[in-house]
Amino acid sequence: MKSIYDYLCYCKDIIGVRGVLVITDKQSVFYVQDEYDNKHHDGLYTDIENIIHPTDIRDGFAAVRDNNIYIASLGHQFVIYLPENRNLSKNQYIFLSNMLDEVNRFNVDNNRIIPLYSSYPRLFEEQYETDNIDEMKNKLFNLITKEISLDEEVIIGDVLDSDTIIKSMMYHIDLENALCLLDIKESLKMCNKYYNDSYYKNYLLSIFPNFLEVYSLINRFNYDDLLEEVSNVNYNNIKDILLSKLNDYSKQK
């Protein structure tokens, strides 16, 4: 059983079959318990997390990361626990949207309505309930943040295509919206986070081949310099912009 749609079809006339979905920035892992598996949802989350983080095995609730999404179901509803750290990435939203599309397909094909619930885990903060797929999508879309958290992971689930990954990375890097050198520095910090992640490093270099060279340049500015305005920054001209600024500062001294 691979898809959310298949799971819902399987559960139409069966009660209590647990399904869990763990969504990181890199992958979406869906698991349906079998007749030999009597774990509760929390135990299933723990198993998945320890498989994708083999060098950081944790027991019980300690395995649940504050930057991941956890979705629980018994086949007749979905409860979405959003990242405890409040950082919802563009990729995570896309994975969620894909899941909701599967739920919607099941609803249409079977003339049913699957209730949806979302909240932050601790004390069910900011709980939201609806049976309208579009409403839930809009709610979740508005929660996307620029800041994200990354972990090293073993990929065992579904991943996004390369074009989507690159577009999401560029959204979080946000370089082309920089209005001052400080904005550029923040964008380059995000680039550095991607560069130091084994999954994203090559994607980052495909966007930004001279990243390391540019990153070394931004660190030559002092804080007061970083407040200077810039415009029309992109991945092709950023090196020249920074070199020009540094050259101007050297002439002033």
C-alpha positions, 0 to 999 in steps of 0.5 A: 500500500503506497498512497494515501488514496489507496489507504483510504480505500482500504479503510472504507469498511475497516476501523482502526488501521493506523496510518502515519505520515512524517514530512521533513523538508526532504521527504514524505514517509507514509506508513500503514501498520499491518496486522502484526504491528500493534504500535500507536501513532507515536511509536510509528513516528519514532520508528520512522525517525530512527530509520531516517536518522540512523546516526541519531537514534532516540527513544520514545518522544525524544525521536520526534523532531520539532522541525518535522510534520507528523500526521496521524490517521485511523483511515477516516480522518487526518490530524496534522501536527505542524512543526513545533518550531513554527518553521514550515518550509515550502517543500513541506507545504508541497508535500502536504498539498500533495497529500490533501490532493489524494484525500480530495480525490478519494472524497470525489471518487467515493462521495465521502468527506474526510475531516481534517485537523491541524495544530501545533503539537503542544497542547494542540495550540492553534487547532484548526478543523475543516472538511474543506480541502481548499480551506486547509491548503490556504491555511497551511500556505499562509504558515510557510516561513522563510527560515527552515531547519535541516537534518541529515537524513536517509531517504526512504520516502517520496521526494520532490523533483529537482525543479521544485526543489530548486525553486523552493531553495531559491524561495528560502534563500531569497537573494533576489529580494535583497535591499541591503548588504545585510539582506545579502548576508542573511541570504548567504547564511541560508545558502551556507546551510544548504551547502553544508547539507549532503542532500542539498549541496549539489543543488545549491552549487547548480544555482550558485556555482561560485557560492564559496567565493561570494560567501568569503566576500560578504564576511569582509564587510563590517556591520555598518557597511552592511546597512548600505542599500543594494538593488537588482541583485541576482546570482550572476551579478552578486560577486561583482556587486560585492567586489565593487562595494569593497573597492569603494570602501578601500578608496575611502580609507 
